[in-house]
Amino acid sequence: MNKKKLFYFLFIIFYSILLLFIFSKCCFCSDPKLISTLQKAFEEIEKWIMKISTPIAAVSTASGFLMQKFSFGDEEKIRTGKKLVRNSLISYAFILAIDLVLAAVKSLVG
């Protein structure tokens, strides 16, 4: 008789904990207002960075090419132009890669 009471007691406790976790997922799944505000702000910042990074990369690449073209044989200006072109393309690729990774994470989480 004692084992039967213990079994029912453990069963009721286990069942109530299970129901608590199931109903908490259904009933309390909304984010707090501060979290949703911060999430929207970060999404806006991400959009803004993506919109501005393309023209910045284009201008810096073009200025690097022009620096190389109008160096008139100065080796230092040619090296500086090559560095500017290489660094701007690498930076733009890095920004695009970050956007791709964030989109992949967002699709997995959400």
C-alpha positions in Angstrom: 0.0 0.0 0.0 2.9 2.3 0.8 4.5 1.8 -2.7 1.2 2.5 -4.3 0.8 5.9 -2.6 4.4 6.7 -3.4 3.8 5.9 -7.1 0.7 8.0 -7.2 2.4 10.9 -5.5 5.4 10.8 -7.9 3.0 10.4 -10.8 1.0 13.5 -9.8 4.2 15.6 -9.3 5.7 14.5 -12.6 2.4 15.2 -14.4 2.0 18.6 -12.8 5.6 19.6 -13.7 5.0 18.4 -17.3 1.8 20.4 -17.6 3.5 23.4 -16.2 6.1 23.3 -18.9 3.6 22.6 -21.7 1.2 25.4 -20.7 4.0 27.9 -20.0 5.2 27.5 -23.7 1.6 28.1 -24.9 0.5 30.8 -22.6 3.6 32.8 -21.9 5.4 32.9 -25.3 5.4 36.6 -25.9 8.6 38.7 -25.5 8.7 41.5 -23.0 8.3 45.0 -24.5 11.9 46.0 -23.9 13.2 42.9 -25.7 11.0 43.4 -28.7 12.0 47.1 -28.9 15.7 46.3 -28.8 15.1 43.6 -31.4 13.4 46.1 -33.7 16.2 48.6 -33.1 18.9 46.1 -34.0 17.0 45.1 -37.2 16.8 48.8 -38.2 20.5 49.2 -37.6 21.2 46.1 -39.7 19.1 47.5 -42.6 20.8 50.9 -42.3 24.3 49.3 -42.4 23.4 47.2 -45.4 22.0 50.2 -47.3 25.1 52.4 -46.6 27.8 49.8 -47.0 27.3 49.4 -50.8 27.9 53.0 -51.7 30.8 53.3 -49.3 32.5 50.2 -50.8 31.9 51.5 -54.3 33.4 55.0 -53.5 36.4 53.6 -51.7 37.1 51.0 -54.5 36.8 53.7 -57.2 39.1 56.1 -55.3 41.6 53.3 -55.0 41.5 52.6 -58.7 41.8 56.3 -59.5 44.7 56.6 -57.1 46.5 53.8 -58.9 45.6 55.3 -62.3 46.8 58.8 -61.6 49.9 57.9 -59.5 52.2 58.9 -62.4 54.7 56.2 -61.5 54.8 56.8 -57.8 55.2 53.4 -56.2 53.8 54.5 -52.8 50.5 55.8 -54.3 50.2 52.6 -56.3 50.6 50.5 -53.2 48.2 52.7 -51.2 45.6 52.4 -54.0 46.0 48.6 -54.1 45.6 48.4 -50.3 42.5 50.6 -50.5 40.8 48.5 -53.2 41.7 45.2 -51.4 40.6 46.4 -48.0 37.3 47.9 -49.2 36.4 44.7 -51.1 37.3 42.5 -48.1 35.3 44.7 -45.8 32.3 44.7 -48.0 32.5 40.9 -48.3 32.8 40.6 -44.5 29.6 42.8 -44.1 27.7 40.6 -46.6 28.9 37.4 -44.9 27.7 38.7 -41.5 24.3 39.5 -43.0 24.2 36.0 -44.5 25.1 34.4 -41.1 22.5 36.6 -39.2 19.8 35.6 -41.7 20.7 31.9 -41.3 20.6 32.2 -37.5 17.3 34.1 -37.6 15.7 31.4 -39.8 16.9 28.6 -37.5 15.8 30.4 -34.3 12.6 32.0 -35.5 
